[in-house]
Amino acid sequence: MPCRVYRQTLLEITDPEVLATSGKKYHPIVEQSPDSNDEVGGTPCSKSPRRNLPRPTNMKMSDYKRVAVTLKSGLEAWVYVRA
């Protein structure tokens, strides 16, 4: 099975409550990419089971989903990506 590749882009926020809370019209989001050279930098912060992951603040859940990915290091991690 080929490795999934991701990139970071921006999501336009239309929910008035999220806009009022964050004050930002665009929030960063990770999505699958067709370009095998794309990658998203970051640092794993927890080995918590999926059920213990906190929901990111100021996010409309219909815009995001949580998926398991294999990192470049070979570690597995749960991440939020574009739904």
mmCIF file of the N, C-alpha and C atoms, coordinates in Angstrom:
data_MODEL
# 
_entry.id   MODEL 
# 
loop_
_atom_site.group_PDB 
_atom_site.id 
_atom_site.type_symbol 
_atom_site.label_atom_id 
_atom_site.label_alt_id 
_atom_site.label_comp_id 
_atom_site.label_asym_id 
_atom_site.label_entity_id 
_atom_site.label_seq_id 
_atom_site.pdbx_PDB_ins_code 
_atom_site.Cartn_x 
_atom_site.Cartn_y 
_atom_site.Cartn_z 
_atom_site.occupancy 
_atom_site.B_iso_or_equiv 
_atom_site.pdbx_formal_charge 
_atom_site.auth_seq_id 
_atom_site.auth_comp_id 
_atom_site.auth_asym_id 
_atom_site.auth_atom_id 
_atom_site.pdbx_PDB_model_num 
ATOM 1   N N  . MET A 1 1  ? 0.847   -1.186 0.000  1.00 0.00 ? 1  MET A N  1 
ATOM 2   C CA . MET A 1 1  ? 0.000   0.000  0.000  1.00 0.00 ? 1  MET A CA 1 
ATOM 3   C C  . MET A 1 1  ? 0.888   1.244  0.000  1.00 0.00 ? 1  MET A C  1 
ATOM 4   N N  . PRO A 1 2  ? 0.635   2.192  -0.910 1.00 0.00 ? 2  PRO A N  1 
ATOM 5   C CA . PRO A 1 2  ? 1.454   3.408  -0.955 1.00 0.00 ? 2  PRO A CA 1 
ATOM 6   C C  . PRO A 1 2  ? 1.236   4.287  0.271  1.00 0.00 ? 2  PRO A C  1 
ATOM 7   N N  . CYS A 1 3  ? 2.257   5.009  0.648  1.00 0.00 ? 3  CYS A N  1 
ATOM 8   C CA . CYS A 1 3  ? 2.208   5.918  1.784  1.00 0.00 ? 3  CYS A CA 1 
ATOM 9   C C  . CYS A 1 3  ? 1.355   7.137  1.428  1.00 0.00 ? 3  CYS A C  1 
ATOM 10  N N  . ARG A 1 4  ? 0.506   7.579  2.349  1.00 0.00 ? 4  ARG A N  1 
ATOM 11  C CA . ARG A 1 4  ? -0.273  8.800  2.120  1.00 0.00 ? 4  ARG A CA 1 
ATOM 12  C C  . ARG A 1 4  ? 0.606   10.001 2.416  1.00 0.00 ? 4  ARG A C  1 
ATOM 13  N N  . VAL A 1 5  ? 0.487   11.013 1.576  1.00 0.00 ? 5  VAL A N  1 
ATOM 14  C CA . VAL A 1 5  ? 1.270   12.243 1.719  1.00 0.00 ? 5  VAL A CA 1 
ATOM 15  C C  . VAL A 1 5  ? 0.299   13.374 2.052  1.00 0.00 ? 5  VAL A C  1 
ATOM 16  N N  . TYR A 1 6  ? 0.726   14.263 2.946  1.00 0.00 ? 6  TYR A N  1 
ATOM 17  C CA . TYR A 1 6  ? -0.123  15.370 3.380  1.00 0.00 ? 6  TYR A CA 1 
ATOM 18  C C  . TYR A 1 6  ? 0.584   16.708 3.186  1.00 0.00 ? 6  TYR A C  1 
ATOM 19  N N  . ARG A 1 7  ? -0.221  17.762 3.148  1.00 0.00 ? 7  ARG A N  1 
ATOM 20  C CA . ARG A 1 7  ? 0.294   19.139 3.087  1.00 0.00 ? 7  ARG A CA 1 
ATOM 21  C C  . ARG A 1 7  ? -0.583  19.987 3.991  1.00 0.00 ? 7  ARG A C  1 
ATOM 22  N N  . GLN A 1 8  ? -0.052  21.117 4.408  1.00 0.00 ? 8  GLN A N  1 
ATOM 23  C CA . GLN A 1 8  ? -0.832  22.052 5.218  1.00 0.00 ? 8  GLN A CA 1 
ATOM 24  C C  . GLN A 1 8  ? -1.365  23.144 4.319  1.00 0.00 ? 8  GLN A C  1 
ATOM 25  N N  . THR A 1 9  ? -2.644  23.437 4.440  1.00 0.00 ? 9  THR A N  1 
ATOM 26  C CA . THR A 1 9  ? -3.286  24.517 3.690  1.00 0.00 ? 9  THR A CA 1 
ATOM 27  C C  . THR A 1 9  ? -4.131  25.324 4.674  1.00 0.00 ? 9  THR A C  1 
ATOM 28  N N  . LEU A 1 10 ? -4.975  26.186 4.158  1.00 0.00 ? 10 LEU A N  1 
ATOM 29  C CA . LEU A 1 10 ? -5.858  26.980 5.003  1.00 0.00 ? 10 LEU A CA 1 
ATOM 30  C C  . LEU A 1 10 ? -7.312  26.640 4.716  1.00 0.00 ? 10 LEU A C  1 
ATOM 31  N N  . LEU A 1 11 ? -8.106  26.645 5.762  1.00 0.00 ? 11 LEU A N  1 
ATOM 32  C CA . LEU A 1 11 ? -9.540  26.389 5.676  1.00 0.00 ? 11 LEU A CA 1 
ATOM 33  C C  . LEU A 1 11 ? -10.265 27.684 5.991  1.00 0.00 ? 11 LEU A C  1 
ATOM 34  N N  . GLU A 1 12 ? -11.180 28.098 5.113  1.00 0.00 ? 12 GLU A N  1 
ATOM 35  C CA . GLU A 1 12 ? -11.965 29.301 5.382  1.00 0.00 ? 12 GLU A CA 1 
ATOM 36  C C  . GLU A 1 12 ? -13.030 28.981 6.415  1.00 0.00 ? 12 GLU A C  1 
ATOM 37  N N  . ILE A 1 13 ? -13.090 29.760 7.461  1.00 0.00 ? 13 ILE A N  1 
ATOM 38  C CA . ILE A 1 13 ? -14.053 29.559 8.539  1.00 0.00 ? 13 ILE A CA 1 
ATOM 39  C C  . ILE A 1 13 ? -15.311 30.365 8.236  1.00 0.00 ? 13 ILE A C  1 
ATOM 40  N N  . THR A 1 14 ? -16.459 29.679 8.288  1.00 0.00 ? 14 THR A N  1 
ATOM 41  C CA . THR A 1 14 ? -17.733 30.352 8.011  1.00 0.00 ? 14 THR A CA 1 
ATOM 42  C C  . THR A 1 14 ? -18.665 30.322 9.219  1.00 0.00 ? 14 THR A C  1 
ATOM 43  N N  . ASP A 1 15 ? -18.355 29.516 10.213 1.00 0.00 ? 15 ASP A N  1 
ATOM 44  C CA . ASP A 1 15 ? -19.182 29.420 11.407 1.00 0.00 ? 15 ASP A CA 1 
ATOM 45  C C  . ASP A 1 15 ? -19.015 30.695 12.227 1.00 0.00 ? 15 ASP A C  1 
ATOM 46  N N  . PRO A 1 16 ? -20.094 31.458 12.435 1.00 0.00 ? 16 PRO A N  1 
ATOM 47  C CA . PRO A 1 16 ? -19.997 32.737 13.157 1.00 0.00 ? 16 PRO A CA 1 
ATOM 48  C C  . PRO A 1 16 ? -19.418 32.602 14.568 1.00 0.00 ? 16 PRO A C  1 
ATOM 49  N N  . GLU A 1 17 ? -19.747 31.519 15.270 1.00 0.00 ? 17 GLU A N  1 
ATOM 50  C CA . GLU A 1 17 ? -19.240 31.335 16.632 1.00 0.00 ? 17 GLU A CA 1 
ATOM 51  C C  . GLU A 1 17 ? -17.725 31.109 16.631 1.00 0.00 ? 17 GLU A C  1 
ATOM 52  N N  . VAL A 1 18 ? -17.240 30.316 15.685 1.00 0.00 ? 18 VAL A N  1 
ATOM 53  C CA . VAL A 1 18 ? -15.797 30.066 15.588 1.00 0.00 ? 18 VAL A CA 1 
ATOM 54  C C  . VAL A 1 18 ? -15.080 31.348 15.177 1.00 0.00 ? 18 VAL A C  1 
ATOM 55  N N  . LEU A 1 19 ? -15.663 32.087 14.233 1.00 0.00 ? 19 LEU A N  1 
ATOM 56  C CA . LEU A 1 19 ? -15.073 33.366 13.810 1.00 0.00 ? 19 LEU A CA 1 
ATOM 57  C C  . LEU A 1 19 ? -14.979 34.337 14.987 1.00 0.00 ? 19 LEU A C  1 
ATOM 58  N N  . ALA A 1 20 ? -16.030 34.409 15.779 1.00 0.00 ? 20 ALA A N  1 
ATOM 59  C CA . ALA A 1 20 ? -16.045 35.327 16.919 1.00 0.00 ? 20 ALA A CA 1 
ATOM 60  C C  . ALA A 1 20 ? -15.023 34.901 17.978 1.00 0.00 ? 20 ALA A C  1 
ATOM 61  N N  . THR A 1 21 ? -14.869 33.612 18.175 1.00 0.00 ? 21 THR A N  1 
ATOM 62  C CA . THR A 1 21 ? -13.947 33.107 19.194 1.00 0.00 ? 21 THR A CA 1 
ATOM 63  C C  . THR A 1 21 ? -12.495 33.278 18.780 1.00 0.00 ? 21 THR A C  1 
ATOM 64  N N  . SER A 1 22 ? -12.192 32.899 17.533 1.00 0.00 ? 22 SER A N  1 
ATOM 65  C CA . SER A 1 22 ? -10.789 32.923 17.105 1.00 0.00 ? 22 SER A CA 1 
ATOM 66  C C  . SER A 1 22 ? -10.367 34.268 16.529 1.00 0.00 ? 22 SER A C  1 
ATOM 67  N N  . GLY A 1 23 ? -11.315 34.989 15.945 1.00 0.00 ? 23 GLY A N  1 
ATOM 68  C CA . GLY A 1 23 ? -10.979 36.253 15.305 1.00 0.00 ? 23 GLY A CA 1 
ATOM 69  C C  . GLY A 1 23 ? -10.241 36.070 13.986 1.00 0.00 ? 23 GLY A C  1 
ATOM 70  N N  . LYS A 1 24 ? -10.189 34.834 13.496 1.00 0.00 ? 24 LYS A N  1 
ATOM 71  C CA . LYS A 1 24 ? -9.466  34.548 12.254 1.00 0.00 ? 24 LYS A CA 1 
ATOM 72  C C  . LYS A 1 24 ? -10.389 33.909 11.237 1.00 0.00 ? 24 LYS A C  1 
ATOM 73  N N  . LYS A 1 25 ? -10.327 34.404 10.005 1.00 0.00 ? 25 LYS A N  1 
ATOM 74  C CA . LYS A 1 25 ? -11.170 33.868 8.931  1.00 0.00 ? 25 LYS A CA 1 
ATOM 75  C C  . LYS A 1 25 ? -10.616 32.562 8.371  1.00 0.00 ? 25 LYS A C  1 
ATOM 76  N N  . TYR A 1 26 ? -9.309  32.340 8.493  1.00 0.00 ? 26 TYR A N  1 
ATOM 77  C CA . TYR A 1 26 ? -8.682  31.121 7.967  1.00 0.00 ? 26 TYR A CA 1 
ATOM 78  C C  . TYR A 1 26 ? -7.919  30.413 9.074  1.00 0.00 ? 26 TYR A C  1 
ATOM 79  N N  . HIS A 1 27 ? -8.087  29.100 9.137  1.00 0.00 ? 27 HIS A N  1 
ATOM 80  C CA . HIS A 1 27 ? -7.359  28.274 10.086 1.00 0.00 ? 27 HIS A CA 1 
ATOM 81  C C  . HIS A 1 27 ? -6.533  27.256 9.310  1.00 0.00 ? 27 HIS A C  1 
ATOM 82  N N  . PRO A 1 28 ? -5.354  26.883 9.813  1.00 0.00 ? 28 PRO A N  1 
ATOM 83  C CA . PRO A 1 28 ? -4.561  25.865 9.128  1.00 0.00 ? 28 PRO A CA 1 
ATOM 84  C C  . PRO A 1 28 ? -5.258  24.508 9.206  1.00 0.00 ? 28 PRO A C  1 
ATOM 85  N N  . ILE A 1 29 ? -5.083  23.718 8.160  1.00 0.00 ? 29 ILE A N  1 
ATOM 86  C CA . ILE A 1 29 ? -5.638  22.368 8.110  1.00 0.00 ? 29 ILE A CA 1 
ATOM 87  C C  . ILE A 1 29 ? -4.681  21.497 7.305  1.00 0.00 ? 29 ILE A C  1 
ATOM 88  N N  . VAL A 1 30 ? -4.657  20.228 7.601  1.00 0.00 ? 30 VAL A N  1 
ATOM 89  C CA . VAL A 1 30 ? -3.823  19.275 6.876  1.00 0.00 ? 30 VAL A CA 1 
ATOM 90  C C  . VAL A 1 30 ? -4.734  18.482 5.957  1.00 0.00 ? 30 VAL A C  1 
ATOM 91  N N  . GLU A 1 31 ? -4.284  18.259 4.723  1.00 0.00 ? 31 GLU A N  1 
ATOM 92  C CA . GLU A 1 31 ? -5.071  17.471 3.774  1.00 0.00 ? 31 GLU A CA 1 
ATOM 93  C C  . GLU A 1 31 ? -4.153  16.570 2.960  1.00 0.00 ? 31 GLU A C  1 
ATOM 94  N N  . GLN A 1 32 ? -4.739  15.512 2.391  1.00 0.00 ? 32 GLN A N  1 
ATOM 95  C CA . GLN A 1 32 ? -3.951  14.631 1.544  1.00 0.00 ? 32 GLN A CA 1 
ATOM 96  C C  . GLN A 1 32 ? -3.461  15.394 0.328  1.00 0.00 ? 32 GLN A C  1 
ATOM 97  N N  . SER A 1 33 ? -2.277  15.054 -0.144 1.00 0.00 ? 33 SER A N  1 
ATOM 98  C CA . SER A 1 33 ? -1.667  15.736 -1.276 1.00 0.00 ? 33 SER A CA 1 
ATOM 99  C C  . SER A 1 33 ? -1.299  14.729 -2.362 1.00 0.00 ? 33 SER A C  1 
ATOM 100 N N  . PRO A 1 34 ? -1.455  15.123 -3.625 1.00 0.00 ? 34 PRO A N  1 
ATOM 101 C CA . PRO A 1 34 ? -1.017  14.254 -4.720 1.00 0.00 ? 34 PRO A CA 1 
ATOM 102 C C  . PRO A 1 34 ? 0.493   14.351 -4.968 1.00 0.00 ? 34 PRO A C  1 
ATOM 103 N N  . ASP A 1 35 ? 1.151   15.351 -4.372 1.00 0.00 ? 35 ASP A N  1 
ATOM 104 C CA . ASP A 1 35 ? 2.578   15.587 -4.594 1.00 0.00 ? 35 ASP A CA 1 
ATOM 105 C C  . ASP A 1 35 ? 3.411   14.813 -3.565 1.00 0.00 ? 35 ASP A C  1 
ATOM 106 N N  . SER A 1 36 ? 4.155   13.828 -4.003 1.00 0.00 ? 36 SER A N  1 
ATOM 107 C CA . SER A 1 36 ? 4.934   12.987 -3.088 1.00 0.00 ? 36 SER A CA 1 
ATOM 108 C C  . SER A 1 36 ? 6.041   13.755 -2.367 1.00 0.00 ? 36 SER A C  1 
ATOM 109 N N  . ASN A 1 37 ? 6.321   14.984 -2.779 1.00 0.00 ? 37 ASN A N  1 
ATOM 110 C CA . ASN A 1 37 ? 7.340   15.805 -2.117 1.00 0.00 ? 37 ASN A CA 1 
ATOM 111 C C  . ASN A 1 37 ? 6.783   16.626 -0.957 1.00 0.00 ? 37 ASN A C  1 
ATOM 112 N N  . ASP A 1 38 ? 5.456   16.690 -0.834 1.00 0.00 ? 38 ASP A N  1 
ATOM 113 C CA . ASP A 1 38 ? 4.848   17.458 0.257  1.00 0.00 ? 38 ASP A CA 1 
ATOM 114 C C  . ASP A 1 38 ? 5.045   16.736 1.585  1.00 0.00 ? 38 ASP A C  1 
ATOM 115 N N  . GLU A 1 39 ? 5.100   17.527 2.646  1.00 0.00 ? 39 GLU A N  1 
ATOM 116 C CA . GLU A 1 39 ? 5.134   16.985 4.000  1.00 0.00 ? 39 GLU A CA 1 
ATOM 117 C C  . GLU A 1 39 ? 4.713   18.069 4.970  1.00 0.00 ? 39 GLU A C  1 
ATOM 118 N N  . VAL A 1 40 ? 4.325   17.647 6.148  1.00 0.00 ? 40 VAL A N  1 
ATOM 119 C CA . VAL A 1 40 ? 3.910   18.571 7.201  1.00 0.00 ? 40 VAL A CA 1 
ATOM 120 C C  . VAL A 1 40 ? 4.850   18.361 8.375  1.00 0.00 ? 40 VAL A C  1 
ATOM 121 N N  . GLY A 1 41 ? 5.502   19.424 8.804  1.00 0.00 ? 41 GLY A N  1 
ATOM 122 C CA . GLY A 1 41 ? 6.400   19.337 9.942  1.00 0.00 ? 41 GLY A CA 1 
ATOM 123 C C  . GLY A 1 41 ? 5.634   19.312 11.240 1.00 0.00 ? 41 GLY A C  1 
ATOM 124 N N  . GLY A 1 42 ? 6.254   18.788 12.258 1.00 0.00 ? 42 GLY A N  1 
ATOM 125 C CA . GLY A 1 42 ? 5.618   18.782 13.564 1.00 0.00 ? 42 GLY A CA 1 
ATOM 126 C C  . GLY A 1 42 ? 6.339   17.858 14.512 1.00 0.00 ? 42 GLY A C  1 
ATOM 127 N N  . THR A 1 43 ? 5.835   17.804 15.725 1.00 0.00 ? 43 THR A N  1 
ATOM 128 C CA . THR A 1 43 ? 6.400   16.957 16.754 1.00 0.00 ? 43 THR A CA 1 
ATOM 129 C C  . THR A 1 43 ? 5.285   16.167 17.417 1.00 0.00 ? 43 THR A C  1 
ATOM 130 N N  . PRO A 1 44 ? 5.386   14.850 17.467 1.00 0.00 ? 44 PRO A N  1 
ATOM 131 C CA . PRO A 1 44 ? 4.364   14.087 18.187 1.00 0.00 ? 44 PRO A CA 1 
ATOM 132 C C  . PRO A 1 44 ? 4.354   14.529 19.650 1.00 0.00 ? 44 PRO A C  1 
ATOM 133 N N  . CYS A 1 45 ? 3.166   14.716 20.211 1.00 0.00 ? 45 CYS A N  1 
ATOM 134 C CA . CYS A 1 45 ? 3.105   15.231 21.577 1.00 0.00 ? 45 CYS A CA 1 
ATOM 135 C C  . CYS A 1 45 ? 2.572   14.223 22.579 1.00 0.00 ? 45 CYS A C  1 
ATOM 136 N N  . SER A 1 46 ? 2.046   13.096 22.118 1.00 0.00 ? 46 SER A N  1 
ATOM 137 C CA . SER A 1 46 ? 1.469   12.148 23.061 1.00 0.00 ? 46 SER A CA 1 
ATOM 138 C C  . SER A 1 46 ? 1.350   10.774 22.421 1.00 0.00 ? 46 SER A C  1 
ATOM 139 N N  . LYS A 1 47 ? 1.375   9.770  23.250 1.00 0.00 ? 47 LYS A N  1 
ATOM 140 C CA . LYS A 1 47 ? 1.116   8.410  22.776 1.00 0.00 ? 47 LYS A CA 1 
ATOM 141 C C  . LYS A 1 47 ? -0.254  7.966  23.260 1.00 0.00 ? 47 LYS A C  1 
ATOM 142 N N  . SER A 1 48 ? -1.125  8.921  23.549 1.00 0.00 ? 48 SER A N  1 
ATOM 143 C CA . SER A 1 48 ? -2.448  8.612  24.080 1.00 0.00 ? 48 SER A CA 1 
ATOM 144 C C  . SER A 1 48 ? -3.263  7.811  23.077 1.00 0.00 ? 48 SER A C  1 
ATOM 145 N N  . PRO A 1 49 ? -4.076  6.887  23.580 1.00 0.00 ? 49 PRO A N  1 
ATOM 146 C CA . PRO A 1 49 ? -5.000  6.202  22.681 1.00 0.00 ? 49 PRO A CA 1 
ATOM 147 C C  . PRO A 1 49 ? -5.948  7.198  22.046 1.00 0.00 ? 49 PRO A C  1 
ATOM 148 N N  . ARG A 1 50 ? -6.477  6.853  20.900 1.00 0.00 ? 50 ARG A N  1 
ATOM 149 C CA . ARG A 1 50 ? -7.353  7.746  20.134 1.00 0.00 ? 50 ARG A CA 1 
ATOM 150 C C  . ARG A 1 50 ? -8.450  8.349  21.005 1.00 0.00 ? 50 ARG A C  1 
ATOM 151 N N  . ARG A 1 51 ? -9.034  7.588  21.871 1.00 0.00 ? 51 ARG A N  1 
ATOM 152 C CA . ARG A 1 51 ? -10.174 8.095  22.650 1.00 0.00 ? 51 ARG A CA 1 
ATOM 153 C C  . ARG A 1 51 ? -9.786  9.222  23.595 1.00 0.00 ? 51 ARG A C  1 
ATOM 154 N N  . ASN A 1 52 ? -8.505  9.341  23.909 1.00 0.00 ? 52 ASN A N  1 
ATOM 155 C CA . ASN A 1 52 ? -8.058  10.365 24.844 1.00 0.00 ? 52 ASN A CA 1 
ATOM 156 C C  . ASN A 1 52 ? -7.575  11.648 24.171 1.00 0.00 ? 52 ASN A C  1 
ATOM 157 N N  . LEU A 1 53 ? -7.583  11.691 22.841 1.00 0.00 ? 53 LEU A N  1 
ATOM 158 C CA . LEU A 1 53 ? -7.112  12.902 22.163 1.00 0.00 ? 53 LEU A CA 1 
ATOM 159 C C  . LEU A 1 53 ? -8.090  14.041 22.388 1.00 0.00 ? 53 LEU A C  1 
ATOM 160 N N  . PRO A 1 54 ? -7.582  15.206 22.756 1.00 0.00 ? 54 PRO A N  1 
ATOM 161 C CA . PRO A 1 54 ? -8.479  16.347 22.930 1.00 0.00 ? 54 PRO A CA 1 
ATOM 162 C C  . PRO A 1 54 ? -8.928  16.882 21.574 1.00 0.00 ? 54 PRO A C  1 
ATOM 163 N N  . ARG A 1 55 ? -10.116 17.431 21.540 1.00 0.00 ? 55 ARG A N  1 
ATOM 164 C CA . ARG A 1 55 ? -10.594 18.087 20.334 1.00 0.00 ? 55 ARG A CA 1 
ATOM 165 C C  . ARG A 1 55 ? -9.924  19.447 20.252 1.00 0.00 ? 55 ARG A C  1 
ATOM 166 N N  . PRO A 1 56 ? -9.325  19.782 19.099 1.00 0.00 ? 56 PRO A N  1 
ATOM 167 C CA . PRO A 1 56 ? -8.730  21.114 18.979 1.00 0.00 ? 56 PRO A CA 1 
ATOM 168 C C  . PRO A 1 56 ? -9.774  22.200 19.236 1.00 0.00 ? 56 PRO A C  1 
ATOM 169 N N  . THR A 1 57 ? -9.352  23.283 19.846 1.00 0.00 ? 57 THR A N  1 
ATOM 170 C CA . THR A 1 57 ? -10.279 24.365 20.147 1.00 0.00 ? 57 THR A CA 1 
ATOM 171 C C  . THR A 1 57 ? -10.682 25.094 18.876 1.00 0.00 ? 57 THR A C  1 
ATOM 172 N N  . ASN A 1 58 ? -11.825 25.707 18.910 1.00 0.00 ? 58 ASN A N  1 
ATOM 173 C CA . ASN A 1 58 ? -12.336 26.528 17.804 1.00 0.00 ? 58 ASN A CA 1 
ATOM 174 C C  . ASN A 1 58 ? -12.433 25.771 16.489 1.00 0.00 ? 58 ASN A C  1 
ATOM 175 N N  . MET A 1 59 ? -12.851 24.508 16.527 1.00 0.00 ? 59 MET A N  1 
ATOM 176 C CA . MET A 1 59 ? -12.961 23.808 15.266 1.00 0.00 ? 59 MET A CA 1 
ATOM 177 C C  . MET A 1 59 ? -14.340 23.237 15.073 1.00 0.00 ? 59 MET A C  1 
ATOM 178 N N  . LYS A 1 60 ? -14.817 23.327 13.862 1.00 0.00 ? 60 LYS A N  1 
ATOM 179 C CA . LYS A 1 60 ? -16.100 22.775 13.476 1.00 0.00 ? 60 LYS A CA 1 
ATOM 180 C C  . LYS A 1 60 ? -15.838 21.334 13.042 1.00 0.00 ? 60 LYS A C  1 
ATOM 181 N N  . MET A 1 61 ? -16.351 20.379 13.761 1.00 0.00 ? 61 MET A N  1 
ATOM 182 C CA . MET A 1 61 ? -15.990 18.985 13.534 1.00 0.00 ? 61 MET A CA 1 
ATOM 183 C C  . MET A 1 61 ? -16.348 18.473 12.142 1.00 0.00 ? 61 MET A C  1 
ATOM 184 N N  . SER A 1 62 ? -17.310 19.069 11.462 1.00 0.00 ? 62 SER A N  1 
ATOM 185 C CA . SER A 1 62 ? -17.644 18.601 10.109 1.00 0.00 ? 62 SER A CA 1 
ATOM 186 C C  . SER A 1 62 ? -16.524 18.926 9.116  1.00 0.00 ? 62 SER A C  1 
ATOM 187 N N  . ASP A 1 63 ? -15.625 19.834 9.467  1.00 0.00 ? 63 ASP A N  1 
ATOM 188 C CA . ASP A 1 63 ? -14.509 20.193 8.589  1.00 0.00 ? 63 ASP A CA 1 
ATOM 189 C C  . ASP A 1 63 ? -13.307 19.277 8.791  1.00 0.00 ? 63 ASP A C  1 
ATOM 190 N N  . TYR A 1 64 ? -13.260 18.546 9.894  1.00 0.00 ? 64 TYR A N  1 
ATOM 191 C CA . TYR A 1 64 ? -12.091 17.761 10.277 1.00 0.00 ? 64 TYR A CA 1 
ATOM 192 C C  . TYR A 1 64 ? -12.464 16.310 10.534 1.00 0.00 ? 64 TYR A C  1 
ATOM 193 N N  . LYS A 1 65 ? -11.486 15.431 10.371 1.00 0.00 ? 65 LYS A N  1 
ATOM 194 C CA . LYS A 1 65 ? -11.623 14.051 10.839 1.00 0.00 ? 65 LYS A CA 1 
ATOM 195 C C  . LYS A 1 65 ? -10.277 13.642 11.416 1.00 0.00 ? 65 LYS A C  1 
ATOM 196 N N  . ARG A 1 66 ? -10.297 12.663 12.288 1.00 0.00 ? 66 ARG A N  1 
ATOM 197 C CA . ARG A 1 66 ? -9.073  12.184 12.918 1.00 0.00 ? 66 ARG A CA 1 
ATOM 198 C C  . ARG A 1 66 ? -8.678  10.872 12.230 1.00 0.00 ? 66 ARG A C  1 
ATOM 199 N N  . VAL A 1 67 ? -7.425  10.778 11.781 1.00 0.00 ? 67 VAL A N  1 
ATOM 200 C CA . VAL A 1 67 ? -6.944  9.577  11.099 1.00 0.00 ? 67 VAL A CA 1 
ATOM 201 C C  . VAL A 1 67 ? -5.604  9.153  11.671 1.00 0.00 ? 67 VAL A C  1 
ATOM 202 N N  . ALA A 1 68 ? -5.303  7.870  11.542 1.00 0.00 ? 68 ALA A N  1 
ATOM 203 C CA . ALA A 1 68 ? -3.998  7.347  11.936 1.00 0.00 ? 68 ALA A CA 1 
ATOM 204 C C  . ALA A 1 68 ? -3.073  7.439  10.732 1.00 0.00 ? 68 ALA A C  1 
ATOM 205 N N  . VAL A 1 69 ? -1.866  7.924  10.947 1.00 0.00 ? 69 VAL A N  1 
ATOM 206 C CA . VAL A 1 69 ? -0.879  8.038  9.869  1.00 0.00 ? 69 VAL A CA 1 
ATOM 207 C C  . VAL A 1 69 ? 0.454   7.470  10.344 1.00 0.00 ? 69 VAL A C  1 
ATOM 208 N N  . THR A 1 70 ? 1.269   7.066  9.388  1.00 0.00 ? 70 THR A N  1 
ATOM 209 C CA . THR A 1 70 ? 2.632   6.650  9.694  1.00 0.00 ? 70 THR A CA 1 
ATOM 210 C C  . THR A 1 70 ? 3.547   7.816  9.364  1.00 0.00 ? 70 THR A C  1 
ATOM 211 N N  . LEU A 1 71 ? 4.308   8.267  10.342 1.00 0.00 ? 71 LEU A N  1 
ATOM 212 C CA . LEU A 1 71 ? 5.218   9.390  10.167 1.00 0.00 ? 71 LEU A CA 1 
ATOM 213 C C  . LEU A 1 71 ? 6.478   8.946  9.436  1.00 0.00 ? 71 LEU A C  1 
ATOM 214 N N  . LYS A 1 72 ? 7.236   9.917  8.928  1.00 0.00 ? 72 LYS A N  1 
ATOM 215 C CA . LYS A 1 72 ? 8.508   9.627  8.268  1.00 0.00 ? 72 LYS A CA 1 
ATOM 216 C C  . LYS A 1 72 ? 9.429   8.780  9.146  1.00 0.00 ? 72 LYS A C  1 
ATOM 217 N N  . SER A 1 73 ? 9.340   8.988  10.438 1.00 0.00 ? 73 SER A N  1 
ATOM 218 C CA . SER A 1 73 ? 10.177  8.266  11.392 1.00 0.00 ? 73 SER A CA 1 
ATOM 219 C C  . SER A 1 73 ? 9.761   6.810  11.550 1.00 0.00 ? 73 SER A C  1 
ATOM 220 N N  . GLY A 1 74 ? 8.575   6.484  11.024 1.00 0.00 ? 74 GLY A N  1 
ATOM 221 C CA . GLY A 1 74 ? 8.048   5.136  11.186 1.00 0.00 ? 74 GLY A CA 1 
ATOM 222 C C  . GLY A 1 74 ? 7.052   5.027  12.330 1.00 0.00 ? 74 GLY A C  1 
ATOM 223 N N  . LEU A 1 75 ? 7.005   6.055  13.197 1.00 0.00 ? 75 LEU A N  1 
ATOM 224 C CA . LEU A 1 75 ? 6.027   6.067  14.289 1.00 0.00 ? 75 LEU A CA 1 
ATOM 225 C C  . LEU A 1 75 ? 4.629   6.253  13.717 1.00 0.00 ? 75 LEU A C  1 
ATOM 226 N N  . GLU A 1 76 ? 3.630   5.757  14.437 1.00 0.00 ? 76 GLU A N  1 
ATOM 227 C CA . GLU A 1 76 ? 2.252   6.000  14.051 1.00 0.00 ? 76 GLU A CA 1 
ATOM 228 C C  . GLU A 1 76 ? 1.700   7.105  14.931 1.00 0.00 ? 76 GLU A C  1 
ATOM 229 N N  . ALA A 1 77 ? 0.812   7.919  14.354 1.00 0.00 ? 77 ALA A N  1 
ATOM 230 C CA . ALA A 1 77 ? 0.223   9.030  15.115 1.00 0.00 ? 77 ALA A CA 1 
ATOM 231 C C  . ALA A 1 77 ? -1.193  9.269  14.641 1.00 0.00 ? 77 ALA A C  1 
ATOM 232 N N  . TRP A 1 78 ? -1.997  9.820  15.544 1.00 0.00 ? 78 TRP A N  1 
ATOM 233 C CA . TRP A 1 78 ? -3.340  10.282 15.184 1.00 0.00 ? 78 TRP A CA 1 
ATOM 234 C C  . TRP A 1 78 ? -3.235  11.764 14.865 1.00 0.00 ? 78 TRP A C  1 
ATOM 235 N N  . VAL A 1 79 ? -3.834  12.185 13.756 1.00 0.00 ? 79 VAL A N  1 
ATOM 236 C CA . VAL A 1 79 ? -3.815  13.596 13.360 1.00 0.00 ? 79 VAL A CA 1 
ATOM 237 C C  . VAL A 1 79 ? -5.190  14.016 12.871 1.00 0.00 ? 79 VAL A C  1 
ATOM 238 N N  . TYR A 1 80 ? -5.449  15.315 12.955 1.00 0.00 ? 80 TYR A N  1 
ATOM 239 C CA . TYR A 1 80 ? -6.685  15.874 12.396 1.00 0.00 ? 80 TYR A CA 1 
ATOM 240 C C  . TYR A 1 80 ? -6.397  16.334 10.974 1.00 0.00 ? 80 TYR A C  1 
ATOM 241 N N  . VAL A 1 81 ? -7.267  15.938 10.038 1.00 0.00 ? 81 VAL A N  1 
ATOM 242 C CA . VAL A 1 81 ? -7.109  16.304 8.619  1.00 0.00 ? 81 VAL A CA 1 
ATOM 243 C C  . VAL A 1 81 ? -8.444  16.797 8.074  1.00 0.00 ? 81 VAL A C  1 
ATOM 244 N N  . ARG A 1 82 ? -8.403  17.379 6.891  1.00 0.00 ? 82 ARG A N  1 
ATOM 245 C CA . ARG A 1 82 ? -9.627  17.860 6.239  1.00 0.00 ? 82 ARG A CA 1 
ATOM 246 C C  . ARG A 1 82 ? -10.568 16.676 6.005  1.00 0.00 ? 82 ARG A C  1 
ATOM 247 N N  . ALA A 1 83 ? -11.832 16.871 6.370  1.00 0.00 ? 83 ALA A N  1 
ATOM 248 C CA . ALA A 1 83 ? -12.839 15.810 6.189  1.00 0.00 ? 83 ALA A CA 1 
ATOM 249 C C  . ALA A 1 83 ? -13.212 15.660 4.724  1.00 0.00 ? 83 ALA A C  1 
# 
